[in-house]
Amino acid sequence: MYHLGRIAETTGDAGAYAGRSEGHVRRTLFGPRVTIVTRDGRHLTKEGTGREFIWDFEEHARRIHPVAPGLAIPETQFAELIDTCRNLDRIDGAAARLISLTIPA
């Protein structure tokens, strides 16, 4: 168990890190267990399955869209970048096109 202030992340029994395997729990890379220890000593735990971050391109594009206003490129150029990514397999010179779309106009 690692303590970061009042936050502890557990991937199994702390003894497993000392060379012992009892209590060891295997987890997927994106399915951690996170435990927050409150000042009054309570342990609040949430565990991921790893499937929370599996989505298609359209969902990813929808989720990333809110960052557009804070980018160094105009929102229209960002939309072009997303569209280019969406159609990579049909674009000649895709790498050069992607790079050009990341440079402020």
TALIN-V827818 format. One record per backbone hydrogen bond with DSSP energy under -0.5 kcal/mol. CO is the residue of the C=O (numbers start at 1). NH is the residue of the N-H. Records with the same first field share a line. If there is no record, write none. Layout:
CO->NH, NH
This chain:
2->4, 9
3->5
4->6, 7
6->37
7->4
8->10, 35
9->2
10->33
11->25
13->16
14->17
15->18, 20
16->19
21->24
23->13
28->31
30->50
32->34, 48
33->10
34->46
35->8, 37
36->38, 44
38->41
42->38, 44
43->45
44->36
46->34
51->54
53->55
56->60
57->61
58->62
59->63
60->64
61->65
64->67
65->68
67->70
68->71
74->78
75->79
76->80
77->81
78->82
79->83
80->84
81->85
82->86
83->87
85->88
87->90
88->91
90->92
91->94
93->97
94->98
95->99
96->100
97->101
98->102
99->102
100->103
102->104
